[in-house]
C-alpha cells in the first residue's frame, strides 16, 4: 500500500465536525466489526429481542424500525429515513456521555447528520463521508463537552443504524473520591519511608 493510498484511506475513515469552536473537537472514526470495541462502552440498542432499546440508558423516538435484512450486522435495525420527507431520530440519554458508537449501514455522506446536544443546546454536528463502507463508527468527545442527547437526520433516504453504544462520563464525585484515594496512598507511602 502506497503512502498516498494510506492517506486517502485515513481521510475516508474520518468525518468533519461542523459548528464547533476550533478548541473543541469531537472525532468520528470507523473501526472494523458490527459492535463497539471501545473499553467501558455499553451497547444499549440492538433493535432485536424483547427490549430493543435499554431504557436504563436512553429513549429513542422517530425513525422507522426495520427487520431481518440488516446488511452485515444481522437482525433488526433503525432507519432515520423519511418516506416522503426528512427523517429524524431523537436519542435522549439518561446521563451524560463522552462516547457514542453506531453501526452505520448506509453512509450517504453529508446527507447523514449526527447532531450532539446538551439538553436543547447544540454542541455541534458531524456528517458522513461519501463512499464510506458500512462499518462501526465511534464519536469521541475528548476534551469537548459531554452530551446527553443525539439526533440523527437525513433529508430523504437513507440513514440506517444498528448496535448503538455509549460510555458515560465519570461522575464528579467518583473523580473526587479517586483523587482522595490517590492522595491518601501518597501520604501513607511517604510516612512509611520515615
Contact map, one row per residue, 1 for C-alpha under 8 A:
11101100000000000000000000000000000000000000000000000000000000000000000000000000000000000000000000000000000000000000000000000000000000000000000000000000000000000000000000000000000000000000000000
11111100000000000000000000000000000000000000000000000000000000000000000000000000000000000000000000000000000000000000000000000000000000000000000000000000000000000000000000000000000000000000000000
11111110000000000000000000000000000000000000000000000000000000000000000000000000000000000000000000000000000000000000000000000000000000000000000000000000000000000000000000000000000000000000000000
01111111000000000000000000000000000000000000000000000000000000000000000000000000000000000000000000000000000000000000000000000000000000000000000000000000000000000000000000000000000000000000000000
11111111100000000000000000000000000000000000000000000000000000000000000000000000000000000000000000000000000000000000000000000000000000000000000000000000000000000000000000000000000000000000000000
11111111110000000000000000000000000000000000000000000000000000000000000000000000000000000000000000000000000000000000000000000000000000000000000000000000000000000000000000000000000000000000000000
00111111111000000000000000000000000000000000000000000000000000000000000000000000000000000000000000000000000000000000000000000000000000000000000000000000000000000000000000000000000000000000000000
00011111111100000000000000000000000000000000000000000000000000000000000000000000000000000000000000000000000000000000000000000000000000000000000000000000000000000000000000000000000000000000000000
00001111111110000000000000000000000000000000000000000000000000000000000000000000000000000000000000000000000000000000000000000000000000000000000000000000000000000000000000000000000000000000000000
00000111111111000000000000000000000000000000000000000000000000000000000000000000000000000000000000000000000000000000000000000000000000000000000000000000000000000000000000000000000000000000000000
00000011111111100000000000000000000000000000000000000000000000000000000000000000000000000000000000000000000000000000000000000000000000000000000000000000000000000000000000000000000000000000000000
00000001111111100000000000000000000000000000000000000000000000000000000000000000000000000000000000000000000000000000000000000000101100000000000000000000000000000000000000000000000000000000000000
00000000111111100000000000001100000000000000000000000000000000000000000000000000000000000000000000000000000000000000000000000000100100000000000000000000000000000000000000000000000000000000000000
00000000011111110000000000111100000000000000000000000000000000000000000000000000000000000000000000000000000000000000000000000000100000000000000000000000000000000000000000000000000000000000000000
00000000001111111000000000111000000000000000000000000000000000000000000000000000000000000000000000000000000000000000000000000111100000000000000000000000000000000000000000000000000000000000000000
00000000000001111100000000110000000000000000000000000000000000000000000000000000000000000000000000000000000000000000000000000111000000000000000000000000000000000000000000000000000000000000000000
00000000000000111111000011100000000000000000000000000000000000000000000000000000000000000000000000000000000000000000000000011110000000000000000000000000000000000000000000000000000000000000000000
00000000000000011111000000000000000000000000000000000000000000000000000000000000000000000000000000000000000000000000000000011100000000000000000000000000000000000000000000000000000000000000000000
00000000000000001111100000000000000000000000000000000000000000000000000000000000000000000000000000000000000000000000000000111000000000000000000000000000000000000000000000000000000000000000000000
00000000000000001111110110000000000000000000000000000000000000000000000000000000000000000000000000000000000000000000000000111000000000000000000000000000000000000000000000000000000000000000000000
00000000000000000011111110000000000000000000000000000000000000000000000000000000000000000000000000000000000000000000000000000000000000000000000000000000000000000000000000000000000000000000000000
00000000000000000001111110000000000000000000000000000000000000000000000000000000000000000000000000000000000000000000000000000000000000000000000000000000000000000000000000000000000000000000000000
00000000000000000000111110000000000000000000000000000000000000000000000000000000000000000000000000000000000000000000000000000000000000000000000000000000000000000000000000000000000000000000000000
00000000000000000001111111000000000000000000000000000000000000000000000000000000000000000000000000000000000000000000000000000000000000000000001110000000000000000000000000000000000000000000000000
00000000000000001001111111100000000000000000000000000000000000000000000000000000000000000000000000000000000000000000000000000000000000000000111100000000000000000000000000000000000000000000000000
00000000000000001000000111110000000000000000000000000000000000000000000000000000000000000000000000000000000000000000000000000000000000000011110100000000000000000000000000000000000000000000000000
00000000000001111000000011111000000000000000000000000000000000000000000000000000000000000000000000000000000000000000000000000000000000000111110000000000000000000000000000000000000000000000000000
00000000000001110000000001111100000000000000000000000000000000000000000000000000000000000000000000000000000000000000000000000100000000001111000000000000000000000000000000000000000000000000000000
00000000000011100000000000111110000000000000000000000000000000000000000000000000000000000000000000000000000000000000000000000000000000001110000000000000000000000000000000000000000000000000000000
00000000000011000000000000011111000000000000000000000000000000000000000000000000000000000000000000000000000000000000000000000000000000111100000000000000000000000000000000000000000000000000000000
00000000000000000000000000001111100000000000000000000000000000000000000000000000000000000000000000000000000000000000000000000000000000111100000000000000000000000000000000000000000000000000000000
00000000000000000000000000000111110000000000000000000000000000000000000000000000000000000000000000000000000000000000000000000000000000110000000000000000000000000000000000000000000000000000000000
00000000000000000000000000000011111100000000000000000000000000000000000000000000000000000000000000000000000000000000000000000000000000110000000000000000000000000000000000000000000000000000000000
00000000000000000000000000000001111100000000000000000000000000000000000110000000000000000000000000000010000000000000000000000000000000110000000000000000000000000010000000000000000000000000000000
00000000000000000000000000000000111110000010000000000000000000000000000000000000000000000000000000000110000000000000000000000000000000010000000000000000000000000011000000000000000000000000000000
00000000000000000000000000000000111111001010000000000000000000000000000000000000000000000000000000001100000000000000000000000000000000010100000000000000000000000010100000000000000000000000000000
00000000000000000000000000000000001111101000000000000000000000000000000000000000000000000000000000000000000000000000000000000000000000000000000000000000000000000000000000000000000000000000000000
00000000000000000000000000000000000111111000000000000000000000000000000000000000000000000000000000000000000000000000000000000000000000000000000000000000000000000000000000000000000000000000000000
00000000000000000000000000000000000011111000000000000000000000000000000000000000000000000000000000000000000000000000000000000000000000000000000000000000000000000000000000000000000000000000000000
00000000000000000000000000000000000001111100000000000000000000000000000000000000000000000000000000000000000000000000000000000000000000000000000000000000000000000000001000000000000000000000000000
00000000000000000000000000000000000111111110000000000000000000000000000000000000000000000000000000100000000000000000000000000000000000000000000000000000000000000000111100000000000000000000000000
00000000000000000000000000000000000000011111000000000000000000000000000000000000000000000000000000000000000000000000000000000000000000000000000000000000000000000000111000000000000000000000000000
00000000000000000000000000000000001100001111110000000000000000000000000000000000000000000000000000000000000000000000000000000000000000000000000000000000000000000011110000000000000000000000000000
00000000000000000000000000000000000000000111110000001100110000000000000000000000000000000000000000000000000000000000000000000000000000000000000000000000000000000011110000000000000000000000000000
00000000000000000000000000000000000000000011111000011100000000000000000000000000000000000000000000000000000000000000000000000000000000000000000000000000000000000111100000000000000000000000000000
00000000000000000000000000000000000000000011111100011000000000000000000000011000000000000000000000000000000000000000000000000000000000000000000000000000000000000111000000000000000000000000000000
00000000000000000000000000000000000000000000111110111000000000001000000000111100000000000000000000000000000000000000000000000000000000000000000000000000000000000110000000000000000000000000000000
00000000000000000000000000000000000000000000011111110000000000000000000000111000000000000000000000000000000000000000000000000000000000000000000000000000000000000000000000000000000000000000000000
00000000000000000000000000000000000000000000001111110000000000000000000000000000000000000000000000000000000000000000000000000000000000000000000000000000000000000000000000000000000000000000000000
00000000000000000000000000000000000000000000000111110000000000000000000000000000000000000000000000000000000000000000000000000000000000000000000000000000000000000000000000000000000000000000000000
00000000000000000000000000000000000000000000001111111100000000000000000000000000000000000000000000000000000000000000000000000000000000000000000000000000000000000000000000000000000000000000000000
00000000000000000000000000000000000000000000111111111100000000000000000000000000000000000000000000000000000000000000000000000000000000000000000000000000000000000000000000000000000000000000000000
00000000000000000000000000000000000000000001111000111110011100000000000000000000000000000000000000000000000000000000000000000000000000000000000000000000000000000000000000000000000000000000000000
00000000000000000000000000000000000000000001100000111111111000000000000000000000000000000000000000000000000000000000000000000000000000000000000000000000000000000000000000000000000000000000000000
00000000000000000000000000000000000000000000000000001111111000000000000000000000000000000000000000000000000000000000000000000000000000000000000000000000000000000000000000000000000000000000000000
00000000000000000000000000000000000000000000000000000111110000000000000000000000000000000000010000000000000000000000000000000000000000000000000000000000000000000000000000000000000000000000000000
00000000000000000000000000000000000000000001000000000111111000000000000000000000000000000000111000000000000000000000000000000000000000000000000000000000000000000000000000000000000000000000000000
00000000000000000000000000000000000000000001000000001111111100000000000000000000000000000011110000000000000000000000000000000000000000000000000000000000000000000000000000000000000000000000000000
00000000000000000000000000000000000000000000000000001110111110000000000000000000000000000011100000000000000000000000000000000000000000000000000000000000000000000000000000000000000000000000000000
00000000000000000000000000000000000000000000000000001000011111000000000000000000000000001111000000000000000000000000000000000000000000000000000000000000000000000000000000000000000000000000000000
00000000000000000000000000000000000000000000000000000000001111100000000000000000000000001110000000000000000000000000000000000000000000000000000000000000000000000000000000000000000000000000000000
00000000000000000000000000000000000000000000000000000000000111110000000000000001000000111100000000000000000000000000000000000000000000000000000000000000000000000000000000000000000000000000000000
00000000000000000000000000000000000000000000000000000000000011111000000000000111110000111000000000000000000000000000000000000000000000000000000000000000000000000000000000000000000000000000000000
00000000000000000000000000000000000000000000000000000000000001111100000000000111100000000000000000000000000000000000000000000000000000000000000000000000000000000000000000000000000000000000000000
00000000000000000000000000000000000000000000001000000000000000111110000000011110000000000000000000000000000000000000000000000000000000000000000000000000000000000000000000000000000000000000000000
00000000000000000000000000000000000000000000000000000000000000011111100000011110000000000000000000000000000000000000000000000000000000000000000000000000000000000000000000000000000000000000000000
00000000000000000000000000000000000000000000000000000000000000001111110000111000000000000000000000000000000000000000000000000000000000000000000000000000000000000000000000000000000000000000000000
00000000000000000000000000000000000000000000000000000000000000000111110001110000000000000000000000000000000000000000000000000000000000000000000000000000000000000000000000000000000000000000000000
00000000000000000000000000000000000000000000000000000000000000000111111001110000000000000000000000000000000000000000000000000000000000000000000000000000000000000000000000000000000000000000000000
00000000000000000000000000000000000000000000000000000000000000000011111111111000000000000000000000000000100000000000000000000000000000000000000000000000000000000000000000000000000000000000000000
00000000000000000000000000000000000000000000000000000000000000000000111111000000000000000000000000000000100000000000000000000000000000000000000000000000000000000000000000000000000000000000000000
00000000000000000000000000000000010000000000000000000000000000000000011111000000000000000000000000000000000000000000000000000000000000000000000000000000000000000000000000000000000000000000000000
00000000000000000000000000000000010000000000000000000000000000000000011111100000000000000000000000000010000000000000000000000000000000000000000000000000000000000100000000000000000000000000000000
00000000000000000000000000000000000000000000000000000000000000000001111111110000000000000000000000000000000000000000000000000000000000000000000000000000000000000000000000000000000000000000000000
00000000000000000000000000000000000000000000001100000000000000000011110011111000000000000000000000000000000000000000000000000000000000000000000000000000000000000000000000000000000000000000000000
00000000000000000000000000000000000000000000011100000000000000001111110001111100000000000000000000000000000000000000000000000000000000000000000000000000000000000100000000000000000000000000000000
00000000000000000000000000000000000000000000011100000000000000001110010000111110000000000000000000000000000000000000000000000000000000000000000000000000000000011100000000000000000000000000000000
00000000000000000000000000000000000000000000001000000000000000111100000000011111000000000000000000000000000000000000000000000000000000000000000000000000000000011100000000000000000000000000000000
00000000000000000000000000000000000000000000000000000000000000111100000000001111100000000000000000000000000000000000000000000000000000000000000000000000000001111000000000000000000000000000000000
00000000000000000000000000000000000000000000000000000000000001110000000000000111110000111000000000000000000000000000000000000000000000000000000000000001110001111000000000000000000000000000000000
00000000000000000000000000000000000000000000000000000000000000110000000000000011111001110000000000000000000000000000000000000000000000000000000000000000111111110000000000000000000000000000000000
00000000000000000000000000000000000000000000000000000000000000100000000000000001111111110000000000000000000000000000000000000000000000000000000000000000011111000000000000000000000000000000000000
00000000000000000000000000000000000000000000000000000000000000000000000000000000111111100000000000000000000000000000000000000000000000000000000000000000000110000000000000000000000000000000000000
00000000000000000000000000000000000000000000000000000000000000000000000000000000011111000000000000000000000000000000000000000000000000000000000000000000000100000000000000000000000000000000000000
00000000000000000000000000000000000000000000000000000000000000000000000000000000011111100000000000000000000000000000000000000000000000000000000000000000001100000000000000000000000000000000000000
00000000000000000000000000000000000000000000000000000000000000000000000000000000111111110000000000000000000000000000000000000000000000000000000000000000111100000000000000000000000000000000000000
00000000000000000000000000000000000000000000000000000000000001100000000000000001111011111000000000000000000000000000000000000000000000000000000000000000111110000000000000000000000000000000000000
00000000000000000000000000000000000000000000000000000000000001100000000000000001110001111100000000000000000000000000000000000000000000000000000000000011110000000000000000000000000000000000000000
00000000000000000000000000000000000000000000000000000000000111100000000000000001000000111110000000000000000000000000000000000000000000000000000000000011100000000000000000000000000000000000000000
00000000000000000000000000000000000000000000000000000000000111000000000000000000000000011111000000000000000000000000000000000000000000000000000000001111000000000000000000000000000000000000000000
00000000000000000000000000000000000000000000000000000000011110000000000000000000000000001111100000000000000000000000000000000000000000000000000000001110000000000000000000000000000000000000000000
00000000000000000000000000000000000000000000000000000000011100000000000000000000000000000111110000000000000000000000000000000000000000000000000000011100000000000000000000000000000000000000000000
00000000000000000000000000000000000000000000000000000000111000000000000000000000000000000011111100000000000000000000000000000000000000000000000000011000000000000000000000000000000000000000000000
00000000000000000000000000000000000000000000000000000001110000000000000000000000000000000001111100000000000000000000000000000000000000000000000000010000000000000000000000000000000000000000000000
00000000000000000000000000000000000000000000000000000000100000000000000000000000000000000000111110000000000000000000000000000000000000000000000000010000000000000000000100000000000000000000000000
00000000000000000000000000000000000000000000000000000000000000000000000000000000000000000000111111000000000000000000000000000000000000000000000001110000000000000000000110000000000000000000000000
00000000000000000000000000000000000000000000000000000000000000000000000000000000000000000000001111110000000000000000000000000000000000000000000001110000000000000000011110000000000000000000000000
00000000000000000000000000000000000000000000000000000000000000000000000000000000000000000000000111110000000000000000000000000000000000000001110011100000000000000000011110000000000000000000000000
00000000000000000000000000000000000000001000000000000000000000000000000000000000000000000000000011111000000000000000000000000000000000000111100000000000000000000000111100000000000000000000000000
00000000000000000000000000000000000000000000000000000000000000000000000000000000000000000000000011111100000000000000000000000000000000000111000000000000000000000001111000000000000000000000000000
00000000000000000000000000000000000100000000000000000000000000000000000000000000000000000000000000111110000000000000000000000000000000011110000000000000000000000011110000000000000000000000000000
00000000000000000000000000000000001100000000000000000000000000000000000000000000000000000000000000011111000000000000000000000000000000011100000000000000000000001111100000000000000000000000000000
00000000000000000000000000000000011000000000000000000000000000000000000010000000000000000000000000001111100000000000000000000000000001111000000000000000000000001111000000000000000000000000000000
00000000000000000000000000000000000000000000000000000000000000000000000000000000000000000000000000000111111000000000000000000000000001111000000000000000000000111100000000000000000000000000000000
00000000000000000000000000000000000000000000000000000000000000000000011000000000000000000000000000000011111000000000000000000000000011100000000000000000000000111100000000000000000000000000000000
00000000000000000000000000000000000000000000000000000000000000000000000000000000000000000000000000000001111100000000000000000000000011000000000000000000000001111000000000000000000000000000000000
00000000000000000000000000000000000000000000000000000000000000000000000000000000000000000000000000000001111110010000000000000001111111000000000000000000000001110000000000000000000000000000000000
00000000000000000000000000000000000000000000000000000000000000000000000000000000000000000000000000000000011111110000000000000001111000000000000000000000000001100000000000000000000000000000000000
00000000000000000000000000000000000000000000000000000000000000000000000000000000000000000000000000000000001111110000000000000011111100000000000000000000000000000000000000000000000000000000000000
00000000000000000000000000000000000000000000000000000000000000000000000000000000000000000000000000000000000111111000000000000011110000000000000000000000000000000000000000000000000000000000000000
00000000000000000000000000000000000000000000000000000000000000000000000000000000000000000000000000000000000111111000000000000011000000000000000000000000011000000000000000000000000000000000000000
00000000000000000000000000000000000000000000000000000000000000000000000000000000000000000000000000000000001111111100000000000011000000000000000000000001110001100000000000000000000000000000000000
00000000000000000000000000000000000000000000000000000000000000000000000000000000000000000000000000000000000001111110000000001111000000000000000000000011110000000000000000000000000000000000000000
00000000000000000000000000000000000000000000000000000000000000000000000000000000000000000000000000000000000000011111000000001110000000000000000000000111100000000000000000000000000000000000000000
00000000000000000000000000000000000000000000000000000000000000000000000000000000000000000000000000000000000000001111100001111100000000000000000000000111000000000000000000000000000000000000000000
00000000000000000000000000000000000000000000000000000000000000000000000000000000000000000000000000000000000000000111110001111000000000000000000000111110000000000000000000000000000000000000000000
00000000000000000000000000000000000000000000000000000000000000000000000000000000000000000000000000000000000000000011111111110000000000000000000000111100000000000000000000000000000000000000000000
00000000000000000000000000000000000000000000000000000000000000000000000000000000000000000000000000000000000000000001111111100000000000000000000001111000000000000000000000000000000000000000000000
00000000000000000000000000000000000000000000000000000000000000000000000000000000000000000000000000000000000000000000111110000000000000000000000000111000000000000000000000000000000000000000000000
00000000000000000000000000000000000000000000000000000000000000000000000000000000000000000000000000000000000000000000111111000000000000000000000000000000000000000000000000000000000000000000000000
00000000000000000000000000000000000000000000000000000000000000000000000000000000000000000000000000000000000000000000111111100000000000000000000000000000000000000000000000000000000000000000000000
00000000000000000000000000000000000000000000000000000000000000000000000000000000000000000000000000000000000000000011110111110000000000000000000000000000000000000000000000000000000000000000000000
00000000000000000011000000000000000000000000000000000000000000000000000000000000000000000000000000000000000000000011110011111000000000000000000010100000000000000000000000000000000000000000000000
00000000000000001111000000000000000000000000000000000000000000000000000000000000000000000000000000000000000000000011100001111100000000000000000000000000000000000000000000000000000000000000000000
00000000000000001111000000000000000000000000000000000000000000000000000000000000000000000000000000000000000000001111000000111110000000000000000000000000000000000000000000000000000000000000000000
00000000000000111100000000010000000000000000000000000000000000000000000000000000000000000000000000000000000000001110000000011111000000000000000000000000000000000000000000000000000000000000000000
00000000000000111000000000000000000000000000000000000000000000000000000000000000000000000000000000000000000011111100000000001111100000000000000000000000000000000000000000000000000000000000000000
00000000000000110000000000000000000000000000000000000000000000000000000000000000000000000000000000000000001111111000000000000111110100000000000000000000000000000000000000000000000000000000000000
00000000000111100000000000000000000000000000000000000000000000000000000000000000000000000000000000000000001111000000000000000011111100000000000000000000000000000000000000000000000000000000000000
00000000000000000000000000000000000000000000000000000000000000000000000000000000000000000000000000000000001111000000000000000001111100000000000000000000000000000000000000000000000000000000000000
00000000000100000000000000000000000000000000000000000000000000000000000000000000000000000000000000000000001110000000000000000000111110000000000000000000000000000000000000000000000000000000000000
00000000000110000000000000000000000000000000000000000000000000000000000000000000000000000000000000000000001010000000000000000001111111000000000000000000000000000000000000000000000000000000000000
00000000000000000000000000000000000000000000000000000000000000000000000000000000000000000000000000000000111000000000000000000000001111100000000000000000000000000000000000000000000000000000000000
00000000000000000000000000000000000000000000000000000000000000000000000000000000000000000000000000000011111000000000000000000000000111110000000000000000000000000000000000000000000000000000000000
00000000000000000000000000000111110000000000000000000000000000000000000000000000000000000000000000000011100000000000000000000000000011111000000000000000000000000000000000000000000000000000000000
00000000000000000000000000000111111100000000000000000000000000000000000000000000000000000000000000001111000000000000000000000000000001111100000000000000000000000000000000000000000000000000000000
00000000000000000000000000011110000000000000000000000000000000000000000000000000000000000000000000001111000000000000000000000000000000111110000000000000000000000000000000000000000000000000000000
00000000000000000000000000111110000100000000000000000000000000000000000000000000000000000000000000111100000000000000000000000000000000011111000000000000000000000000000000000000000000000000000000
00000000000000000000000001111000000000000000000000000000000000000000000000000000000000000000000000111000000000000000000000000000000000001111100000000000000000000000000000000000000000000000000000
00000000000000000000000001110000000000000000000000000000000000000000000000000000000000000000000001110000000000000000000000000000000000000111110000000000000000000000000000000000000000000000000000
00000000000000000000000011100000000000000000000000000000000000000000000000000000000000000000000001100000000000000000000000000000000000000011111111000000000000000000000000000000000000000000000000
00000000000000000000000011100000000000000000000000000000000000000000000000000000000000000000000001000000000000000000000000000000000000000001111100000000000000000000000000000000000000000000000000
00000000000000000000000110000000000000000000000000000000000000000000000000000000000000000000000000000000000000000000000000000000000000000000111110000000000000000000000000000000000000000000000000
00000000000000000000000111000000000000000000000000000000000000000000000000000000000000000000000000000000000000000000000000000000000000000000111111000000000000000000000000000000000000000000000000
00000000000000000000000100000000000000000000000000000000000000000000000000000000000000000000000001000000000000000000000000100000000000000000101111100000000000000000000000000000000000000000000000
00000000000000000000000000000000000000000000000000000000000000000000000000000000000000000000000111000000000000000000010000000000000000000000100111110000000000000000000010000000000000000000000000
00000000000000000000000000000000000000000000000000000000000000000000000000000000000000000000000111000000000000000001111000100000000000000000000011111100000000000000000000000000000000000000000000
00000000000000000000000000000000000000000000000000000000000000000000000000000000000000000001111110000000000000000001111000000000000000000000000001111100000000000000000000000000000000000000000000
00000000000000000000000000000000000000000000000000000000000000000000000000000000000000000111100000000000000000000001111000000000000000000000000000111110000000000000000000000000000000000000000000
00000000000000000000000000000000000000000000000000000000000000000000000000000000000000000111000000000000000000000111100000000000000000000000000000111111000000000000000000000000000000000000000000
00000000000000000000000000000000000000000000000000000000000000000000000000000000000000011110000000000000000000001111000000000000000000000000000000001111100000000000000000000000000000000000000000
00000000000000000000000000000000000000000000000000000000000000000000000000000001000000011100000000000000000000011110000000000000000000000000000000000111110000100000000000000000000000000000000000
00000000000000000000000000000000000000000000000000000000000000000000000000000001100001111000000000000000000000011100000000000000000000000000000000000011111000100000000000000000000000000000000000
00000000000000000000000000000000000000000000000000000000000000000000000000000001110001110000000000000000000000111000000000000000000000000000000000000001111111100000000000000000000000000000000000
00000000000000000000000000000000000000000000000000000000000000000000000000000000110011100000000000000000000000100000000000000000000000000000000000000000111110000000000000000000000000000000000000
00000000000000000000000000000000000000000000000000000000000000000000000000000000111111100000000000000000000000000000000000000000000000000000000000000000011111000000000000000000000000000000000000
00000000000000000000000000000000000000000000000000000000000000000000000000000000111000100000000000000000000000000000000000000000000000000000000000000000011111100000000000000000000000000000000000
00000000000000000000000000000000000000000000000000000000000000000000000000000011110000000000000000000000011100010000000000000000000000000000000000000000010111110000000000000000000000000000000000
00000000000000000000000000000000000000000000000000000000000000000000000000000011100000000000000000000001111100010000000000000000000000000000000000000001110011111000000000000000000000000000000000
00000000000000000000000000000000000000000000000000000000000000000000000000001111100000000000000000000001111000000000000000000000000000000000000000000000000001111100000000000000000000000000000000
00000000000000000000000000000000000000000000000000000000000000000000000000001111000000000000000000000111110000000000000000000000000000000000000000000000000000111111000000000000000000000000000000
00000000000000000000000000000000000000000000111000000000000000000000000010011100000000000000000000000111100000000000000000000000000000000000000000000000000000011111000000000000000000000000000000
00000000000000000000000000000000011100000011111000000000000000000000000000000000000000000000000000001110000000000000000000000000000000000000000000000000000000001111100000000000000000000000000000
00000000000000000000000000000000001000000011110000000000000000000000000000000000000000000000000000011110000000000000000000000000000000000000000000000000000000001111110000000000000000000000000000
00000000000000000000000000000000000100001111100000000000000000000000000000000000000000000000000000111100000000000000000000000000000000000000000000000000000000000011111000000000000000000000000000
00000000000000000000000000000000000000001111000000000000000000000000000000000000000000000000000011111000000000000000000000000000000000000000000000000000000000000001111100000000000000000000000000
00000000000000000000000000000000000000011100000000000000000000000000000000000000000000000000000011110000000000000000000000000000000000000000000000000000000000000000111110000000000000000000000000
00000000000000000000000000000000000000001000000000000000000000000000000000000000000000000000001111100000000000000000000000000000000000000000000000000000000000000000011111000000000000000000000000
00000000000000000000000000000000000000000000000000000000000000000000000000000000000000000000000111000000000000000000000000000000000000000000000001000000000000000000001111100000000000000000000000
00000000000000000000000000000000000000000000000000000000000000000000000000000000000000000000000000000000000000000000000000000000000000000000000000000000000000000000000111110110000000000000000000
00000000000000000000000000000000000000000000000000000000000000000000000000000000000000000000000000000000000000000000000000000000000000000000000000000000000000000000000011111110000000000000000000
00000000000000000000000000000000000000000000000000000000000000000000000000000000000000000000000000000000000000000000000000000000000000000000000000000000000000000000000001111111000000000000000000
00000000000000000000000000000000000000000000000000000000000000000000000000000000000000000000000000000000000000000000000000000000000000000000000000000000000000000000000000111111100000000000000000
00000000000000000000000000000000000000000000000000000000000000000000000000000000000000000000000000000000000000000000000000000000000000000000000000000000000000000000000001111111110000000000000000
00000000000000000000000000000000000000000000000000000000000000000000000000000000000000000000000000000000000000000000000000000000000000000000000000000000000000000000000001111111111000000000000000
00000000000000000000000000000000000000000000000000000000000000000000000000000000000000000000000000000000000000000000000000000000000000000000000000000000000000000000000000011111111100000000000000
00000000000000000000000000000000000000000000000000000000000000000000000000000000000000000000000000000000000000000000000000000000000000000000000000000000000000000000000000001111111110000000000000
00000000000000000000000000000000000000000000000000000000000000000000000000000000000000000000000000000000000000000000000000000000000000000000000000000000000000000000000000000111111111000000000000
00000000000000000000000000000000000000000000000000000000000000000000000000000000000000000000000000000000000000000000000000000000000000000000000000000000000000000000000000000011111111100000000000
00000000000000000000000000000000000000000000000000000000000000000000000000000000000000000000000000000000000000000000000000000000000000000000000000000000000000000000000000000001111111110000000000
00000000000000000000000000000000000000000000000000000000000000000000000000000000000000000000000000000000000000000000000000000000000000000000000000000000000000000000000000000000111111111000000000
00000000000000000000000000000000000000000000000000000000000000000000000000000000000000000000000000000000000000000000000000000000000000000000000000000000000000000000000000000000011111111100000000
00000000000000000000000000000000000000000000000000000000000000000000000000000000000000000000000000000000000000000000000000000000000000000000000000000000000000000000000000000000001111111110000000
00000000000000000000000000000000000000000000000000000000000000000000000000000000000000000000000000000000000000000000000000000000000000000000000000000000000000000000000000000000000111111111000000
00000000000000000000000000000000000000000000000000000000000000000000000000000000000000000000000000000000000000000000000000000000000000000000000000000000000000000000000000000000000011111111100000
00000000000000000000000000000000000000000000000000000000000000000000000000000000000000000000000000000000000000000000000000000000000000000000000000000000000000000000000000000000000001111111110000
00000000000000000000000000000000000000000000000000000000000000000000000000000000000000000000000000000000000000000000000000000000000000000000000000000000000000000000000000000000000000111111111000
00000000000000000000000000000000000000000000000000000000000000000000000000000000000000000000000000000000000000000000000000000000000000000000000000000000000000000000000000000000000000011111111100
00000000000000000000000000000000000000000000000000000000000000000000000000000000000000000000000000000000000000000000000000000000000000000000000000000000000000000000000000000000000000001111111110
00000000000000000000000000000000000000000000000000000000000000000000000000000000000000000000000000000000000000000000000000000000000000000000000000000000000000000000000000000000000000000111111111
00000000000000000000000000000000000000000000000000000000000000000000000000000000000000000000000000000000000000000000000000000000000000000000000000000000000000000000000000000000000000000011111111
00000000000000000000000000000000000000000000000000000000000000000000000000000000000000000000000000000000000000000000000000000000000000000000000000000000000000000000000000000000000000000001111111
00000000000000000000000000000000000000000000000000000000000000000000000000000000000000000000000000000000000000000000000000000000000000000000000000000000000000000000000000000000000000000000111111
00000000000000000000000000000000000000000000000000000000000000000000000000000000000000000000000000000000000000000000000000000000000000000000000000000000000000000000000000000000000000000000011111
